[in-house]
Amino acid sequence: MSAQPRPGLPRALDVLIAGAALVITAPALAIAAAAIRLDSRGPVIYRARRVGRGGEEFELLKLRTMHAGNDPVGVGTPVLAGDPRVTRVGDWLRRLSLDELPNLINVVRGEMAIVGPRPTLGAQVADYTPRQLRRLEVKPGVTGWAQVNGRAGIPWAERIELDVWYVDHRSPSLDLRILARTARLLATGHGLYG
């Protein structure tokens, strides 16, 4: 891995954006938490081990969208439209990408950035080629280049390649473009399911 990856948004701006977003979305988070509790048994927050920058593991936080005990099976198992593992409320949360809001806490804690490759499973990293490992040169992000270029609607290998492209071309201006495109995608829900 490179010792000096290209700079993205400054850490202070990441924290400012994440903190402001948590305050603004607090009512939505409270409503989502209540809906999750009413819809199915299990915790509101889903905690999962993910691999971050430099191969360091951390605990990723998300709103639970699947029935308790129905974590994704296998490595890279896609969640398709109508997946029976997903709760009714979970489907709604996924369509609006609200399930990712607790990732903002990961940003405040310094485990993630606002923009970067999405965090991945350790079992997936074990199968990475040396080129694919380059996606671990930067912190994982709440949103990223692959998300604004197809999200789950593109093959896994292509998503990784887009992440490597991002690492090579990372800049504050690119991060701002990704944030603007993310806002448009959230408004349309485009590309969520494969």
C-alpha positions in Angstrom: 0.0 0.0 0.0 1.1 3.5 -0.7 2.5 5.5 2.3 0.9 8.7 1.2 -2.5 8.4 -0.4 -3.9 11.5 -2.2 -5.8 13.8 0.1 -9.6 13.9 0.2 -11.8 16.1 2.4 -10.0 17.3 5.6 -10.8 15.3 8.7 -12.3 18.4 10.4 -14.8 18.8 7.5 -15.7 15.1 7.7 -16.5 15.5 11.4 -18.4 18.7 10.8 -20.5 17.1 8.0 -21.1 14.0 10.1 -22.1 15.9 13.2 -24.4 18.2 11.4 -26.0 15.3 9.5 -26.6 13.4 12.8 -28.3 16.4 14.3 -30.4 17.0 11.2 -31.4 13.4 10.8 -32.0 12.7 14.6 -35.8 12.8 14.2 -35.6 10.4 11.2 -33.4 8.1 13.2 -35.8 8.1 16.1 -38.7 7.3 13.9 -36.7 4.6 12.1 -35.7 3.1 15.5 -39.3 2.9 16.6 -40.4 1.4 13.4 -37.7 -1.3 13.6 -38.8 -2.2 17.1 -42.5 -2.4 16.1 -41.8 -4.4 12.9 -39.5 -7.2 14.1 -37.6 -8.6 17.1 -34.0 -7.8 17.5 -31.7 -4.8 18.1 -32.2 -1.5 16.4 -28.5 -1.2 15.6 -26.7 -3.8 13.5 -23.1 -4.1 14.4 -20.7 -5.8 12.0 -16.9 -6.2 11.8 -15.5 -4.5 8.7 -12.1 -3.8 7.4 -10.9 -0.2 7.2 -7.8 1.7 6.2 -4.6 -0.3 6.3 -6.6 -3.5 7.0 -7.6 -2.4 10.5 -10.9 -3.9 11.6 -13.7 -1.8 13.2 -17.3 -2.2 14.2 -19.6 -0.8 11.5 -22.9 0.6 12.8 -26.1 0.4 10.7 -29.8 0.3 11.3 -30.9 -3.3 11.3 -32.8 -4.1 8.0 -32.9 -7.9 8.2 -34.7 -10.3 10.5 -32.5 -11.1 13.6 -30.2 -14.0 12.8 -30.4 -13.4 9.0 -27.0 -11.7 8.4 -25.9 -11.9 4.8 -24.9 -15.4 4.0 -21.5 -16.0 2.4 -19.1 -13.5 1.0 -20.6 -10.8 -1.2 -24.1 -12.4 -1.1 -26.3 -9.7 -2.7 -29.5 -8.4 -1.2 -32.0 -8.3 -4.1 -35.4 -6.7 -4.3 -37.9 -8.9 -2.4 -35.2 -10.7 -0.4 -37.0 -12.6 2.4 -34.3 -11.8 4.9 -35.2 -8.1 4.7 -38.0 -6.8 7.0 -40.8 -4.6 5.8 -39.3 -1.6 7.5 -35.8 -2.7 6.4 -36.8 -2.6 2.8 -38.0 1.0 3.2 -34.8 1.9 5.1 -32.7 0.4 2.3 -34.6 2.2 -0.4 -34.0 5.5 1.2 -30.5 4.6 2.3 -31.5 5.5 5.9 -29.9 2.3 7.2 -26.5 3.8 6.6 -27.1 6.9 8.9 -25.3 5.3 11.9 -22.2 5.2 9.7 -21.9 8.9 10.6 -21.0 7.8 14.2 -18.1 5.8 12.6 -17.0 9.0 10.9 -17.0 11.0 14.1 -15.1 8.2 15.8 -12.4 8.3 13.0 -13.0 4.9 11.6 -14.6 6.1 8.4 -14.7 9.2 6.2 -17.7 10.8 4.5 -16.3 9.7 1.1 -14.3 6.6 0.3 -14.7 2.9 -0.7 -17.5 1.2 1.3 -16.2 -0.9 4.2 -15.8 -4.6 3.4 -15.7 -8.0 5.1 -12.5 -9.6 6.2 -13.3 -12.7 4.1 -13.5 -10.6 1.0 -10.2 -8.8 1.7 -8.5 -12.2 2.1 -9.4 -12.8 -1.6 -8.2 -9.4 -2.9 -5.5 -9.2 -5.5 -2.6 -6.8 -4.7 -4.3 -4.2 -6.9 -7.6 -4.6 -5.1 -5.9 -4.2 -1.7 -5.2 -0.6 -2.8 -8.8 0.3 -1.9 -7.6 -0.1 1.8 -5.2 2.8 1.4 -7.9 5.3 2.4 -10.6 5.2 5.1 -13.8 3.6 4.0 -16.6 6.0 3.3 -20.3 6.5 3.9 -20.6 7.1 0.2 -18.1 6.7 -2.6 -17.2 6.6 -6.3 -18.7 3.1 -6.8 -21.9 4.1 -5.1 -22.5 7.1 -7.4 -21.6 4.9 -10.4 -24.1 2.1 -10.0 -24.2 1.2 -6.3 -25.4 -2.4 -6.0 -26.4 -2.5 -9.7 -22.9 -3.2 -10.9 -20.8 -6.4 -10.5 -18.6 -6.7 -7.4 -15.3 -6.7 -9.3 -16.3 -3.6 -11.1 -17.1 -1.9 -7.8 -13.7 -2.7 -6.5 -12.1 -1.4 -9.7 -14.0 1.9 -9.3 -12.7 2.1 -5.7 -9.1 1.7 -6.9 -9.7 4.4 -9.5 -11.0 6.6 -6.6 -7.8 6.0 -4.6 -5.7 7.0 -7.6 -7.7 10.2 -8.3 -8.9 11.2 -4.8 -9.1 15.0 -4.2 -11.3 17.3 -2.3 -13.0 18.4 -5.5 -13.8 14.8 -6.5 -15.2 14.2 -3.0 -17.5 17.2 -3.3 -18.7 15.9 -6.7 -19.4 12.5 -5.2 -21.4 14.1 -2.4 -23.4 16.1 -4.9 -24.1 12.9 -7.0 -25.0 11.0 -3.8 -27.6 13.6 -2.9 -29.2 13.1 -6.4 -29.1 9.3 -6.0 -30.8 9.5 -2.6 -33.5 11.6 -4.2 -34.2 9.0 -6.9 -33.2 5.7 -5.2 -31.4 4.7 -8.4 -29.3 1.5 -8.5 -30.0 0.2 -5.0 -30.8 -3.4 -5.9 -28.9 -5.4 -8.5 
